[in-house]
Amino acid sequence: IFIPEQFYSNFIRFRVFKLVSELMANVTGQMSLSRLTKANYENWSIQMKALLGSQDAWEVVEEGFGEPTTTTGYTTAQTKALKEARSKDNAALYIMFIAVDESRFEKIVGATTSKEAWDTLKKVFKGADRVKQVRLQTLRGELESMKMKESESVSDYIARVQVVANQLIHNGETLT
């Protein structure tokens, strides 16, 4: 059966849109989806990994999806697996597109795969090794100089310390 490319392309877009719509309705029906801003990358990335993992799409983000140059000789099962992987990649990319603010969207708008978009955001926020070292040094200094404020409860102080400690861990620091 011959299927015109335009029809197939529109069909895939519709399928992805439907899949993502169902996903978003199911997953975010009772919660709001965090939007990535310049200040919340660590928490956002953890939430996105969990969201994409719950939809069995994290693997394609982590490992990447490569469109084959030809599908000649593919079995029905291989073709089905390819379509599923493509659909998961498109859904994950769409979720990332809607889960970032305008400024971050501009950084990933040219991405053609979810891995490309993820890696771009990770590079922007995690930075090069030197930037990471400076960030760790800053966080260490912040942690060491933390003092409980007079008007602060013990639980609020512990929460502030935990935030900095988590940021250190997410940036590769081992705390003992």
N, C-alpha and C positions, 0 to 999 in steps of 0.2 A: 504494500500500500504506500503510495506516495503522499507525503504530508508536506505542504509548502512550508518553507522556513519561517515565514511571517506568522502563520497560524501556530506552528509549534512554539515559537518564541512567545507569542501572546498567551498560549496555553500554559507554558511554564510560569510566566509572570502571574497569571491568574492563580495557578496552583500554589505558588509561593505566597502570594497575598492571602489566599484562603488559609493556608497552613499557619502563617504568622498571625493572622487575625484570630484563628482558633487558639493558638498558643497564647497570645496576649490576653484573650478573654479568660482562658483557663488559669493562667499563671497570675495575672495582675488583677483578676476580678475583685479581689478583696485587699489588694495592696497596691501601692504606687511604685512605679518603676523609677529608680534613681536615675537622674541625669548627670552625666559626667560634667564637672566644672573644673576650673583650675585648682580647686582646693580639695577635691574628694577622690582622687584617683585610687588610692589604696582600698578604700571601702567599696567604691564602685566596681573595681576589678574583681573583688571577692564575690560581690553580689552577682555580677555578670557570669562568672565561672559557675556559680551555683545554678543560676537560671538556665544557662545554656546546657549545663550538665543534666539538669532535670528534664530537658527536652531531647537528650541524647545527641546534642549538637556540639558539645565542647571538644570532642575528639577531632572533628573536622576543622575546628578553629586552631587547635593546638598542632595538628599534623599538617594541615593545609589540604586544599583540594586542587588537583591539577586536571584541567580539561584535556582529555586525550586528543591527539591530532586526528585519529581515525578510530571508528568503532567497528570497522570491518572485521568480521570474524568473531565478534563478541557473541557469547551465548545469550540466551534470554535472561538467565540469572545475572550475568555480568552487566547487561544493559539495564536491568532493574536496579542493581546495586549502584551503578553509575548515576542513574536518575535520582535515587534516594540520597546519595552523597551530595549531588548538585543541589538538590532541594534543601538539604540541611545547611549547606554552605550559604545559599541565598537567604534562607531564613535567619541564620546567625548574623549575616551582614546587615540585613534589614533591621534586626533588633538593635545592633550597635548604632546604626544610623539614627534611630529614634531615641536612643538612650544617651545621646550627647547633646551639649548645648551648641549654639550656632558656631562659635569659634572652633570647637573641637570637630564639628561636622566638616568644616572647610578643610581640615587636615586629612580626613579620610574619604572625602567625596570621590576621589579618583580610584579608590581601591576596588578591585574586581573580585577579590575573595575575602572571606571573613578573617583569615590568617593575616593577610596583608593589612587590613584595617587594624586588627589587634596589635600586630607588631609595630605599626606606625604610632599608635597611641602609647604603647609601652615605651618606645624609644623617646617619644616626646616627654613623657612624665618620669621615666626612670633615668634617662640621660646616659651619657657616657660614663666610663669608670671614674674619671676625675670628678665629675659632678656628683656621682654617687658617694664618693669619699667625703666630699665637702658636706653633703647632706647628712651622712652618718656622723661626722664630726659635730655638726650643728645640733643634731638630735641628742648626742651624748652630752654636750654642754648643757642643753636644755634640761635633760633628765637630772644631771648632777646638781644643777642650781635650783631645782624645784623645791619650794617651801610651802607649807600649808598656810593659807591666808587665815587671818583671825575670824573672818566671817564665814569661812568655808567649813562644811561638815567633813568628817573623816571620809565618808563614802564618796563625796565629790572630789576630794583630794586624791583618793585612790583611783578614781575614774580618770582624772587628768594624767596621773602617772601611767596608768595602763594604756592610754592613747599614745603617749610618746614611746612606751616600751613596744607596743604593737608596730608603730612606724619603724622603729629600729629593726625589729624582726623581719618585717616585710622588705626592708632594704638589705637584708643579708647578715645582720648582726646576730651573734649568738650571745644570749644573756645567760648569766649564771647566778 
